[in-house]
Amino acid sequence: AAAAAAAAVVGTIVLVRAALLFLDIFTDVHLILAVRADPGDHGWWFGLLVYFLLQAYVVAWAFLVYHVRIASEGLDRATRRRNVALAVCFGWAAVPLCDLLMLAMAFPGAAKRINARLPESVRVFMVVYTALRAVSESVFESLPQLVMQLWMRYGPHGVGEDADAAFVDDDGALAMALSVSIIHLVFEMLSLVHSARAQNLGVLQYLRGLVRLASGDFASLVIKITRNDPDLVKVDLVDQGLDNDAAGQLALALKENTVVRELKVSGNAFDDDGAKAVADAICGNDTLLVNAKDVDDDRIRKQV
């Protein structure tokens, strides 16, 4: 009963996040149109509103192209170029699908079932993509966007000679966008705090981990491990912000690897469950169990 209740709570949180994401986009578009239609001179505000609406989307698109390039390493030159060109041309359509997949995988028990049906490169991508979206939405989009909307509503403009700078919020577009932005930001920050505490980390430390996971070598290394790259003898993922999901993908990659001899994963955010997944992968691979002479994480080493 307790597990079912916890699953219901998590499912409700995911639905709330999805609703807030939709409302945030809707109210932002509504506000952009209202600013555009206002007779005042609001070129800067219009440009910044469009920027905040698109920047997280464009960053995700660029990251998708980058990941396709990484996943195509080892293929012939023509195939690499084709894959990257397809990502550049059609990645814009893949980003909303990735967002829907990210939300679906957040439901209790859904991640395991979905991952079982995804290619290895997509599974790894979604781990890093989730970290990227968490950082870009909360820190680089929602927070500065809220500051700008507060300035639009309460800033010292629209007085005397600067009267044209005032935005007349006739239909409540700014008030609606501001309300949703505040609720969305508070929700995301509470989610970050909860996730950080679940891993016994401070919020800033957890955010730094997300940034490292999104910008580091995790995806590239896991793909090389899966492909049994003969040159990848040493795997260095120290202090890369790896959580349990990342540890699980690393474990899947290690199961069939016969090359890795040194594995460094200390300083990451995964807990004992993540360590056990990696240890089980090593123990289940006879060749790797003999080869892996150096594992720097005590929780893993004790189980190998």
Disulfide bonds with the S-S distance in Angstrom:
none
